[in-house]
Amino acid sequence: MGCGKKFDTGNCVADILKDIVEAQNDIVENCCDTSCDQSISDLLGDSDNGNGLDTVPVILYCKDCKPFKGFGAPRYNGGIGEIVASFIFRVKKVDDDNCAVLELLLKNGESCGHEHLKDPTDQSTDDLEATGICITVDLDCFCHITCLPAVSAFNN
């Protein structure tokens, strides 16, 4: 896929995330087995696995080649819940200035504390679900993206 099919922002990560957002928005309002191309195709139903999928989970890497870990907290009893962390995100939107809103994805029912997650291999990918915890990032700070196989993050 290279740097996205439809967009030409001058930022490869931004172009791919814009393609993902467009594909995800088509599904839900609001040569490789695993790749960004394959995940987008699966999401759009271009392959046999397309039924019921609504999210392409992504891992982003900062310019120092380290995986990006996002932090946030859910609402809890009218206040703020415990801080959680994730290396895996659902892209919600990308604006023209390459700012993106990312939603933290976690294993269904899991409340990952931030201390035990040292790298993406420490995080479970079973039954990933949307957390409702969103962060805003500058996509110009990233140089690499890994797309995981498309999943259903809203119907777990």
C-alpha positions as a printed NumPy array, in Angstrom:
array([[  0.   ,   0.   ,   0.   ],
       [  2.917,   2.348,   0.517],
       [  1.641,   5.701,   1.673],
       [ -2.094,   5.423,   1.342],
       [ -4.278,   5.278,  -1.73 ],
       [ -6.426,   8.371,  -1.624],
       [ -4.582,  10.96 ,   0.435],
       [ -1.279,  12.722,  -0.152],
       [ -0.447,  14.622,   3.011],
       [  3.291,  14.087,   2.722],
       [  3.084,  11.884,   5.842],
       [  2.912,   8.141,   5.181],
       [  1.463,   7.239,   8.591],
       [ -1.198,   9.955,   8.259],
       [ -2.189,   8.736,   4.78 ],
       [ -2.65 ,   5.137,   5.957],
       [ -4.619,   6.222,   9.023],
       [ -6.871,   8.356,   6.823],
       [ -7.539,   5.291,   4.639],
       [ -8.379,   3.267,   7.756],
       [-10.737,   5.932,   9.112],
       [-12.532,   6.116,   5.767],
       [-12.911,   2.322,   5.638],
       [-14.057,   2.076,   9.272],
       [-16.59 ,   4.852,   8.768],
       [-18.049,   2.881,   5.848],
       [-18.634,  -0.079,   8.18 ],
       [-19.738,   1.515,  11.485],
       [-21.297,   4.905,  11.947],
       [-19.529,   6.551,  14.634],
       [  0.375, -11.303,  -0.72 ],
       [  0.75 , -10.959,   3.142],
       [ -1.523, -12.609,   5.655],
       [ -1.153,  -9.661,   8.024],
       [ -0.677,  -6.144,   6.69 ],
       [ -2.399,  -2.793,   6.475],
       [ -3.709,  -3.702,   3.007],
       [ -5.089,  -7.031,   4.226],
       [ -6.682,  -5.517,   7.336],
       [ -8.408,  -2.798,   5.298],
       [ -9.607,  -5.392,   2.761],
       [-10.952,  -7.59 ,   5.56 ],
       [-12.717,  -4.604,   7.116],
       [-14.382,  -3.716,   3.814],
       [-15.419,  -7.326,   3.215],
       [-13.128,  -7.821,   0.222],
       [-12.116, -11.202,   1.656],
       [-14.008, -14.05 ,   3.294],
       [-13.287, -12.72 ,   6.791],
       [-15.108,  -9.391,   6.347],
       [-18.34 , -10.138,   8.17 ],
       [-18.888,  -8.185,  11.371],
       [-15.505,  -6.435,  11.476],
       [-15.395,  -2.743,  12.42 ],
       [-11.83 ,  -1.856,  13.461],
       [ -8.259,  -2.056,  12.175],
       [ -6.135,  -2.067,  15.344],
       [ -2.845,  -0.216,  14.899],
       [  0.461,   0.095,  16.715],
       [  2.399,   3.309,  16.069],
       [  6.131,   3.838,  16.422],
       [  7.783,   7.116,  17.376],
       [ 10.7  ,   8.481,  15.366],
       [ 13.107,   6.832,  17.832],
       [ 11.633,   3.483,  16.63 ],
       [ 10.045,   2.753,  20.003],
       [  6.379,   1.729,  20.092],
       [  4.018,   4.451,  21.274],
       [  2.077,   3.761,  24.47 ],
       [ -1.024,   5.841,  25.119],
       [ -2.486,   6.6  ,  28.515],
       [ -5.953,   7.624,  29.633],
       [ -8.614,   7.126,  32.254],
       [-12.273,   6.143,  32.011],
       [-15.087,   7.982,  33.726],
       [-15.882,   6.25 ,  36.987],
       [-18.774,   7.061,  39.354],
       [-18.866,  10.704,  38.294],
       [-15.095,  11.018,  38.608],
       [-11.938,   9.658,  37.045],
       [-11.088,   5.953,  37.024],
       [ -7.62 ,   4.434,  37.207],
       [ -5.08 ,   5.339,  34.528],
       [ -4.773,   2.613,  31.892],
       [ -2.314,   2.157,  29.047],
       [ -2.353,   0.574,  25.609],
       [ -0.035,   0.123,  22.657],
       [ -3.027,  -0.738,  20.431],
       [ -5.414,   1.866,  19.037],
       [ -8.471,   2.422,  16.866],
       [ -8.115,   5.548,  14.779],
       [-11.237,   7.692,  15.138],
       [-10.354,  10.606,  12.858],
       [ -7.468,  12.394,  11.179],
       [ -7.649,  16.105,  10.376],
       [ -5.922,  18.091,   7.634],
       [ -3.117,  19.099,  10.028],
       [ -2.19 ,  15.432,  10.68 ],
       [ -3.676,  15.414,  14.163],
       [ -5.461,  12.173,  14.961],
       [ -7.876,  11.034,  17.624],
       [ -6.989,   7.511,  18.742],
       [ -9.055,   5.273,  21.003],
       [ -7.23 ,   2.906,  23.344],
       [ -8.106,  -0.742,  22.705],
       [ -7.873,  -3.337,  25.465],
       [ -8.758,  -6.984,  25.863],
       [-12.437,  -7.417,  26.698],
       [-12.814,  -6.845,  30.433],
       [ -9.13 ,  -6.065,  30.97 ],
       [ -8.044,  -2.933,  32.789],
       [ -4.344,  -2.718,  31.91 ],
       [ -2.293,  -0.805,  34.368],
       [  0.567,   1.085,  32.843],
       [  3.428,  -0.513,  34.776],
       [  3.41 ,  -4.048,  33.356],
       [  3.244,  -2.998,  29.68 ],
       [  6.866,  -2.684,  28.567],
       [  6.229,  -3.302,  24.854],
       [  3.336,  -4.427,  22.608],
       [  4.068,  -8.127,  23.202],
       [  3.026,  -7.664,  26.848],
       [ -0.497,  -6.691,  25.78 ],
       [ -3.206,  -9.242,  25.073],
       [ -4.879,  -9.056,  21.668],
       [ -7.678, -11.507,  22.51 ],
       [-11.115,  -9.919,  22.252],
       [ -9.902,  -6.331,  21.794],
       [-12.636,  -3.844,  22.55 ],
       [-13.149,  -0.105,  22.308],
       [-12.622,   1.585,  25.678],
       [-14.101,   5.003,  24.952],
       [-10.768,   6.477,  26.123],
       [ -9.439,   8.742,  23.378],
       [ -6.216,  10.692,  22.976],
       [ -5.099,  13.24 ,  20.38 ],
       [ -1.704,  12.816,  18.712],
       [  0.433,  14.621,  16.134],
       [  1.04 ,  12.102,  13.347],
       [  4.208,  13.911,  12.274],
       [  5.801,  12.369,  15.395],
       [  5.5  ,   8.814,  14.018],
       [  7.567,   6.978,  11.417],
       [  6.108,   3.448,  11.411],
       [  2.707,   1.786,  11.685],
       [  1.762,  -1.846,  12.21 ],
       [ -1.784,  -2.849,  11.317],
       [ -3.158,  -5.858,  13.142],
       [ -5.878,  -8.066,  11.617],
       [ -9.303,  -6.391,  11.551],
       [-11.545,  -7.143,  14.549],
       [-14.964,  -6.366,  15.922],
       [-14.205,  -3.937,  18.779],
       [-17.836,  -2.977,  19.436],
       [-19.608,  -6.337,  19.48 ],
       [-17.605,  -8.224,  22.106]])
